């Protein structure tokens, strides 16, 4: 049995292997087009440079083996298939699709494009704009332009625009470039590792025609990065984010009369796939051009949409497959702004995230930005251009945008509830060091709890909950006391007995364990234990980055 790397090489040397499983259904396309598609697939994939799977963060062998178009399972609710969609006239609803990529496998990118063209009504698909953000595979864009132009030449309405950045600019800049070039009424931003499912467009287009200030997203069906199996996405989730400005999926709760397959409001969206009116997108000043490379752009746009008169919906009757990679498949290039200010322990990826998140916090969170800085104190050292922030504040005034308080009460109650249930949050500091919970695999001594520099990489953020008194990490592990009064970290308890062992009482700057009436103490450097509470003991003084309640 050949290994994956050799098998991948064989599939490129013998393209017949790569197209053996190409499924073209019983669609009314001419035989010549099918042949041209197979020939194009052979020609493009056979020129793929040989990279290991780690380079793409998915199986190159499996991608090469699947062919240009495969049959996908029907994952949407059956009622979607019988719904009669009310669509605008094609002449008033031209769709421009923007696909930006950096170092994507040829077979994956081609499958994304072919599935889009084959499963989108021809009268609505106006143009495809492909932006190569200076990939290492320098001839890929030319090959795509040459072969796709020939294969889909019969689609007279379809414009094919291919752009290549002369230097690496990132996803955000590249998508904005595509939006500027676009000439359709609507823009679909599509990641380059997707597969479009049947009937994806009509449900989205119907919703956009009803509200020109709406942004819509399909339910994303996950494609496994190892096996490339296509699975049903969860229509009971909506997009959101936490106070660290990290995206999270939130559980959706249905009202008594709400159908699970009906479109629903969402505080945010996963950044990979989004459809919006081009005019409305440009009026919102696009993705914030001051954000660098990748990260935070979908959260920034979501906040901007809601606060400035727009809305976001997820539409379960629309389904698009998407590979959610476990790690970034690209490097963040060094930024001149970060070189002098970045900690030696912080990567350029982390500095980019902190930079982008800080712009969001300073631009949109108003007085609630303190929550962000409490959880990400390293962001305070990231430099920003004051003019940039003032321009964003001026934009908010001109558009008469709501303050972030409105978002908490009208769009994302989950974020507000999180704020209301906390007594304190952020780093937990004793003198000049902070309490840090290490992963077991990082702890050679077996100790999970240490005191270390507050500016260490991924320093633990703690949250003290008002009602339960539990002291939790961002990984939802709670600090408790076991037999022999030994401090330990474990899953935050749901039953009463476990909750009592994890309950702490805030008295001044001390943390007293409720059951034992002993205080958290650091009597010896880098050693944490429980001892009798002593007034004004420096070793028992633990200060959160942000206290929600006044300390006595």
N, C-alpha and C positions, 0 to 999 in steps of 0.2 A: 504493500500500500504506500504510494508516494506521500511525502509530507505536504502540508498546505502550500509552502512556498514553491516547491517543485511543481505541484499540481497547478498552481496559478500560472507558472511559466508555461506549462504545457497547454493550458487553455488559450494562452495568447499565441503560441506557435501554431496551434490547430484550432482556428476560429470555429470550425464546425462543432467542436465540443461546446463552445460557448453559446451557440444559438440553438442547441438541441431542444431546450425547454422553452423557447420563445413561444408565447401564446398570443395569437392574434384574434381569438374569438371567431364569431361569425359576422364580423362587421363588414359593411358594404364598401370595402376598399378594393381597388383594382389589384390584380395579381402583380403588375409591374411595381406598384408602390411597395408591396410586401417584399418583393425581391430586392428593391433598392434599399429598404430598411435593413434587411439582413446583410447586404453588402456593405452598407455604411457601418453597421455594428462591427463586422469583421475588420474593416479597414481602420476604424478608430481604436478599437480595443487592442488590436494586434500591435499598436504603437505605444502601448502603455509602458512607461518605465517601471522596472521591477523595484517595488518597495515592500518592506515587511508590513504586516497587519497593524503594528503599533503606529505606523506613520499615519494611517487613516483612522485608527480606532474603530475599525470594523473589518470583517473578513473580506479581503480583496478576492480571494478564490471564489467565495460564494457569490459575490457581486458579479464577477466575470462569468460565472456559470449560469446565471439566471436569464440572461438574454435581455433584449431591449424592452420587452413588454411581457408581463406575466399576468395570469389571471389572479385577481384578488378576491378574497371573501367579502360578501356583503355584511357590513358591520353596523349599518344604521338601522333604526327601528323600521319594521315592515311598513308602517303607515306612511313613511316618507316616500315610498315607491308609488303610492296611489294619490299623493297630494298633487293638486293642480296648481302649479306655481304661476303667480301673476308677475310677468316680467315686462320690463320696459322695451321699447323698440330697439333693435340692435344698433340703429344709427345713433341712438342717444345713450348707449351703454357699452361703448367699446372698452375692452379690458386690456391693459398693458401689464405684462408679467415681468417682474424684475428678479433675476436670479444672480446673486453675487456669490463668488466662491474663491477659496484660497486652498490650493493643494487638495482638490477632490479627485477621487479615482475616476477615470474616464467612463467606465461602465456605469458607475453610480450617477454621475452627472447626466449621461446620455439617457439613462432610464428615467430620471426625473423629467427631462425635457420631452421624451417620447410619450410618457404617460400623460403629461399635461396636454400635449397637442392632440393626442388620439381621443382623450376623454373630455374635451372641452368643445361645446358647440362652435362650429366654425364661424358662424355669423357674429359671435361675441368676442372671440379671441382676436384682438386687433394687432398685437405685436408682442414679441418676446425680446427682452433686453437682457443679455448675458454679460456680466462684468467680471473679468478675471483680475483678482487683486494680486497681481504679480506672482502667479504660481511658479513652482520650479519646472513644471512640465510646460515649457515655453511654446510648443507647437500645438497644444491642445485647442486653443481658441481658433487657430487657422483651420485645423482639421474639422472642427464643428461647423464653422462657417461654410466650408467647401461642401461637406457631405449633407448637412441638414438643408442647405439651400437647394440641393438637387432633389433630395428625397421628398421634401414638402413643397416643391415648386408648384404643384397643382393648387395649393392653398393661396390663391391670388390675394386674398385679403390679409394674409399674415405677413407682418413685417418682422424681419430678423435683424437685430442690431447687436453687434459684438464689440465690446469695449475692453481694453486692457490698461490697467493702471501702470504708469511708468515706474512707480515706486509703491511699496506696500503702504496702503492707506487705511485698511481695515474695513469691516463690514458696514459700519455706520456711514462712513464717507461714501463707500461704493453704492449703497442703497440710495443715498441722496442723489448721487450722480445719475443713477438710473431713473429716478423720479423726475429729475429736471429734463432729461432727454425724452421721456415718455410723452405720448400725445393722446392717450386714451382718456376716457371719462373716469375710469377706475384703475387703481393700481393694486395688483396682488404681489406682495413680497413673499417669495417662496425660497426656502432653503434648498441647497443643492444636493441634499441626500433625502429626498422625499419620493413618494409614489402617489399620484393623484388617483383617487377612487372614482367609480362611476357616479355621475350626477352630483359632483361636488359643487358646481358653479351655481345652479339654479336657486338653491336655498339661500346662498349668500347674496345673490343679486336681488332677489325679492326683498330682503330686509333692507339693503342699501337704497333701493328705489323708494322705500317708505320714509326714510330719514336720511337726508344728505349729510348729516353730521355724525353718522354712525360709523364705527369701525367694527368689522366682524371677523371672526376666526372660526374655522371648522373645529370639530373635535379631532384631535390628532391621534391616529391609531399608531401605537408603537411598533417599530420594526426592530427586531432583535439584532444587535450589532454583530453577534457571532454567527447565528444561523440564518439571519435575514428573514425569519418567519414573520408573517404579518398578523398582528393580533388586534382585537377589538379594544378601542380606547374607551375610557370611562366618561360617560356623559353626566355623571353626578359630581363632577369636580369643576371648580371655577378658579381663575387665576388670582393670586394675591402676592403679598410680600410682607416681610417682617421689618422691624425697626433697624435692622442692619442693612436694609435695602437688598435683600436676597429674595428672589422669586420663590414662591411656594404654591402648590396646589392646595386648595381649600375644599372641604366637604360642602356640597350643596344641599340645602334643605328645601324640599318641595312644600308648597302650600297645598291645601286640601284639594284645590281645583287645578293644580299645575300638572301638566303632562311632562314626563321626563324627556321626551323628544322635541319639546317646544324650545325655541330660542330663549336664552336667558342672559340677564345682565351679569357682568363680571368686572371686578375692580381692576383687573389687569389681564394680560394674556401672555402666553408663551411666545417669545420673540420670533420664532421661526417662520410662522405663517400668519399673514394679516392682509385684509382687503379693505380699502378705504377710497373715498372720492379723492382724485388727484387734486382738485381745486381746494378741498378742505384740508388735505395734508399739507399743501404748500402754505395755506393761510396760517397753519399752526407752526410754520417755520420748520417743517420736516422733522427728521430726527435731529436732535440737538447737535450741531456740527462741532461743538466744543468738546463733546465726548470722544474719547480716543479709542480706536481699534474695534473693541467689542466689549459689551457688558453694560447693563443698566439702561440701554436705549429703549427697551420695551416698557420698563417701569416709568421712565421719564415721559415717554409719549402717552402712556396710560393716565398718569396723573394730569398731564396737560390737557388731554382729551376731556376728562371728567370735569376739571375745574374751569375750563374755558368754553363750556357749552356743548360738549359732545357726549357720546356714550359708547360703551363697548358691549358687544354681545358675542356669545359663543352659540353656534348654530349646529345642533347635533345631527341634523339631516345631511350636513356636509361633512365628508370624511376625507382626510388626507393622511397617508402614512408618513411617518417621520422617524429617523434614527436618532435616538437620544444617546449620544456617546458618553461614556463614563468619564472621560478626561478630554481636555482640549487636544485637538489634533493639529494644533498650530502653535507657534511660538509668538509671544508678544515682543515685538522689536523694542530695543532700548529707546526711551524718550529723553531728549536733552533736558527737559524740565525735571526729570526724576533722578538724573545721575547724581546730583549733589545732595539731594534731600532724602533719597531712599535709604532705608536702613540696610546694612549688610545682610541682615537676616530676612529681608523681604524681596521677593522676586519682582520682575517687571510686571508680571501678570497681577500680582497683589497690588502693586502701586497703581496700575491702570484701573483696577476695580475701585480702589480708594479715591482716586482722582475723579472718576465718573460719578461715584456715589456722593462725593462731597459736593459736586456741582448740583446734583439733584436736591440734596439736603439744603444747600444755601439758596437754591432757586425757588423751591416749592414747599418745604416743610414748615416754614415760618417758625413759631416758637417751639414746635415739636422737634426741631433739628437737634436739640439737646439729647433726645433719645438716641439718635444716630451716633453722636459723638461719645455718649456713655458706653455704647457697645463697640465702637470703632475709634478709640482714642488716637490711634496712629494716623487717622485722617487729618487731624489738626496740623500735622507737619507737612501735608501735601500743599504745594503752592498753587494758588488760583489767580487768574487775572481779574481784578476788581471790576474792570470795565465789562467783562463778560457777564458777571452776575448782575450788574446794574442794567445792562441791556435786557436781560431776562425779566427783571423786575418791571422795567418799562413796558415790555411786551404784556405782562400781566395787567398792568394798569390800563393799557390801550384796549385790551380785549375784555376788560372788566371781569377778570377771572375771579372765582371764589377763593377764599383762603382755605388752607389745608384742614382747618377745623370742620368745614363743610363736608369734605371728603370723608372724614371719620364718621360723621353722623348720618350721611346720606348714601355712601357708596361702600365703605368697608367697616362695618360694625365690628368685625373680628379684630381688626387692628386697634380699634378703640377699647374693646373688651380686654385685650392684652395689656393695654396701658392702665386701665382701671383696676385690674386685678393685681398689679405689682405694687409692693411697698418700696422696693429699691431694685436697681439693675445696673449692669455694667461690670467692669473689673472690680475685684475685691482686694483692697490694698491694706497691707500692714507695714507701717514705716515706708521703706523705699522699694518694697517688693509686693508682688500680687500672688494671690492663691490661684494655682493652676492645676487642672486635672489632666493628667497624661493618659494617653491610650495605653492599655496593658502592653501592647507590643513595643511601645517606646520606653517602657519602664523595666530596666534590667534589675533593679533592686526590689521590684515588686511593689514599690510605693507609687500609688497613683496621685496622691496629693503632695504638692511641693510648693514652695514659695520661690518665685523667680522674678526676673525683670518684667516690669509691666509692659515693656515694649517688645517682648519676645514674640516670635512668629506664632500666630493663632492662639494668643493668650486667651484663657477661658473667660467667658462672660457669664456672670451669675445673675439669677433672678430670685428675689425673695417675694413669695406670694402672700398677699394680705390675709386671706381667709385660712389657708392651710398651714402657713408658716414654713412651707417647704422651700429649701434653698436648692435651686436647680441649675444645671449647666444648659448650654444651648443644645446639647445632645439628649436632653431630658433625663439626665441622671441626677439623683438627689443625694445630698449629703446627709448621712444618717449615723446613728450610734448603735453598735452591736454588742455582743457579749464582751465583758471585760472593759466596757467603755471605750471600745476601739472605733475610731472614725472610719467610715467606709462610704463608697459610692455605689449606688444601685439604682435600678429603675424606680422612678417616682411612684410611690405606693398609691393604690386605689382603695385598699381596705383600711379600716380604722387603725388596726394594730400597726401596720407598716407606716401609716401616716404619722402616728404618734412618735415612732422612732426617728422620723425625719423632720420633726417640728422644732422650729427655732423662734426665739423671742428677741426682738430688737430692743435693747435697753441702752440708750445713748449710742455709742459706737461699738458696743459689745454685742456678741451673738450668743445667747444663752440657750442651751438645749432644754426644751420644755420639760421633758420627763426626768432628767437628772439634776436640773438646776445648776449645771456646770457650764463654764464658758469656753468658747474656742480660744486657744492660747498658742503662742509661738515662743516658748521660753528659751529654746535653743535654735540657732540659725537653721533654717530649712527643715524645721521639725514642727509638726502640727499635732496638738493633743487637746484633751479636755482637762481643765483644772478648775478649782474653786474660783468664783468670780471675785475680782479685786478692783475696787474703784480706782479709776485713773491709771490702770496698768497699761503701759504702752504696748506690751506684748499681746494684750487682749483687745486692742483697738483696731477694728477692721472697718474701712470706709469704702462704700460703694461709689462708683463714678457718678451715679445719679440717685439721689434719695427723693422719693415722692412724699415722704412724711417727715415732719419736723422731728429732729432727735432731741430728747430731753437731756 
